[in-house]
Amino acid sequence: MPAKEKKTGLIFFPAFDWAISPNHPEREERLLYTQDQVFEEGLLDFPNILEYKPGLATYADINRCHICVPNPQNLTTNSHLISAGGAITAAQKVLSGEVDNAFALVRPPGHHSMLVAHGARGFCNINIEAVMIEYIRHTFDIRRIAVVDTDCHHGDGTQDIYWNDPDVLCISMHQDGRTLYPGTGFIDDFGGPNALGATINIPLPPRTSDEGFLFVLENAILPMLDEFKPEIIINSAGQDNHYSDPITNMNFSAQGYALLNEKLSPDIAVLEGGYSIEKALPYVNVGIILAMAGLDYSQVREPDYDARQIRQTPEVTRLIENEVKNLMTLWKKKKNLKKQITGSAAYIRREKNIYYDTDDITERQIETVRVCNDCGGVVMIESAADTGKKIYAVILPNSCCPECRENGEAFFNRINGSQYNHVYFQDRQKDVFIVK
Amino acid sequence: MILGIDVGGTHTDAVLVQDLQVISKTKVLTNQTNIMSSLLEAAEKLIKGNNINDIHRIVLSTTISTNAIVQNKTSRVAMVLLSGPGLSPATLNLGKDVYFARGYVNHRGIPVKNVNSREIADISSEIDQNQIHYIGVVGKFSSRNPQQELDAAELLDNDSRNISLGHTLSGQLNFPRRISTTYLNAAIHEIYHGFVQDVQKFIQKLGLNIPVYILKADGGTILIDQSLNCPVQTIHSGPAAGIMGVLATARMKEDAVALDIGGTTTDISVFADGVPLLEPSGVEINGRKTLIRGLYTKSIGVGGDSVIRIENGEIFIGPHRKGPAAALDGPFPTPTDAMIVEGIVSFGDSGKAREAIALIAKKLQLSIEEAARAIIDKMAAIISDQIRQILAQINNKPVYTIHELLEGKIIQPKILYVAGGPAAIAPFIAQNLGYPYSIPEHSEVSNALGVALARTTAEITILADTERKELILCEEGHVESIPRNFSLADAIETGKKILREKAVCMGARPEDIIMEVTESQQFNMIRDFYTTGKNIRVKVQIKPGLISSGKER
């Protein structure tokens, strides 16, 4: 049982009047039974659980972390502004000291939205955690942030946005990409040349249960966080590792989720996926809220819970132990990898094909980052989608060094705009966003 | 004519009302040990000279339920809880006579574990051994499926027992609140029953055979014999009378704030388009949060007789009262004394008021007049700050749809109503707030008038699940079959029909049944990518308000 009660902010916004489409998993009904369970358990009557109305994110908030093509107006609806706004409200309440931690129980989710966004992928239009993180760095004096993505799917959007940022540690644990969307997130995806070890992927075998998740937490995630020393920890809290989830194959339980949140002790949790809306979400969410608030969650249990049914096999345990061992070996070597990877190159190029399943768009992208020892490095992106849109973007990192700034500004000024629909300049350090 | 009586802590006020107008009013001291004698005294004084046979109905407010709870004059209650997994019951502050039993239903009302009759029989004999006669039975999600509460009650029922069932008291979700609501209902049943018998004797003594109504916490009335099953609905009847009194005297149609400034406290209430706001989840009494529908009111510890202190050159008012104003030989300077010095009220010994304020003036290094004004300004500032905070809180109440978030109603008061002895401070508060004030007439008996003119209120919650082909009337505990194509419109229609029947049964006149759909939602239920049904949720209410015309039945 948790030792100490905490003041927990809850931003609950089920968007009961919004769906991607009537039969889509991301539909009006998604948080209906969660609301029922939270209300019936009387959680909002606890003096240390405070409910807040979400604010609305602005387009400027979105432009701090995304290059939306053609612009955020075209890519978002009010529902996206509210769900990102809910995450921002959570951050405001925590960082102003009004509460100790906060849970943005909002939809739609965001962790599959990448830096350049031509449309929606994996039910996500904009990355609500990234919008929140950039809001935090813009508004408060905070530099080092850790995101622990506990959604069953690889948090590929968040990874992409922070691939070159040494100050944001993105850890994603998820069902092995060989068996699930989006098919990425392997152990050697370790971050860009200036941010090696700031991207961590922990693919887990199908049918991993509570035991496996907690093993990874204790033996990989917590030690990494100890070493990284983030000023705040964000749980990108997907709930689709649950044994009853219809679109995944894991065996996590409400008790497991609660225990994970107690041990991880995130400052902010933001809901991501999770589509077992009746059998999992009501119990998982009650468990997470109680755990965050330091209240007794020991009796929260799914009606059909049976520990024997969901126990992981020794084979799964062995695979996970091996995975963690390999990952920790890599983690210890992270400082020595840079020379090996960059050699004498001044710039490193990465080519990507990105498929937007929700909107059926294919994008081809070339990302170039300046090898830099003083900051995350200026990033240039050329992107063309089969919508016919072709763009170029220059991105200056948050703690941009003068040389990268000079380079980036020169690239932006020199670029021949005629071959692109738009050319973007995103200066995360000075909060400047220009389109030409 | 209607006879309205407000039984307050100090005074019992009564009015005779014809065509919505006060034709006669009176005030007597309340005899707390014998409420009936106060009722009789007030009624007899009032009726003198009027034809008693013209009275068509009597409406009463009562402090009996609130006092029983606050003064701990309640019966011992055994609570039988079908709680299932979830929040640990250890987290809740439950009394000693709590019996946990097997059985629970899930959020959709689907039984997960059934009630075990042998276990309930064991509990029953334990309750017998403890000689407890009042029992509350509460199940988690019982407002989604009442059957297990009904099953347990049937097994527990016998002639020496009175059983309160959780689902009958509210259709809202909140298990801990359902427990405390049911507990209180059972705990005050005995004392309330005695009160009803007294009132019936009182009517007989008056030689009348007319309907008698009681004012509930939500400012609505209910026939007294109908209230016997739900006495807990009559808590906070007094504060409800105050708010209905503002409505009856002011008859506003716009957004407004009302203050009742007393000696110790100031009660703040809020009106949206002329309708008093309800507590969002239910009223709180004696530290217990309940599901009882009640009018929203916030009490702050500032009143005309509050003690004034000066600390580090700053004025502090309240929260304590240590006697009347200095002008009435009280021990300390009070805001009332400041108002006497300022010349906005006049009673008592103004010399003593000046002397008291002089003490404050000295500490503040101000003239007596300046000090009096500073005190009044401070009191006005405290009250207006509170009003602003309350409105901000109400207007920032979480909502769950994009439509409500972007276009929801925002309360913007157009007027401030002020009642009570120190109401003379109204202009100072209104100036801070930036909208005009009004001090309604008849304010000395406005509560009794509010009681007399309140309409019958009721609410019904309906859930239809077309996948299960079932509809539940939550408060009625009634489940019926519906066809697969049952629609939201069908649910609303059913709700209106049942609510009308319910209201008539509670004593509403047909012309006062003005219904409002407060919630109507429908969700497509999709399982494995196919639509399996609709989950429909409807709430219909008769909102608090005044009866529609003077033509009493």
Interface residues (C-beta under 8 A of the other chain):
Chain A: F12 F13 P14 A15 F16 D17 W18 P22 N23 P25 R27 E28 E29 L32 Y33 Q35 D36 Q37 F39 E40 E41 G42 L43 L44 D45 E51 Y52 K53 P54 N78 S79 I82 P246 E278 P282 V286 L290 L295 D296 Y297 S298 Q299 V300 R301 P303
Chain B: P85 G86 L87 S88 A90 T91 N106 H107 R108 V112 K140 F141 R144 Q172 L173 N174 F175 P176 R177 S281 K289 N396 K397 P398 V399 Y400 T401 I402 H403 L405 L406 Q521 F523 N524 M525 I526 D528 F529 Y530 T531 N535
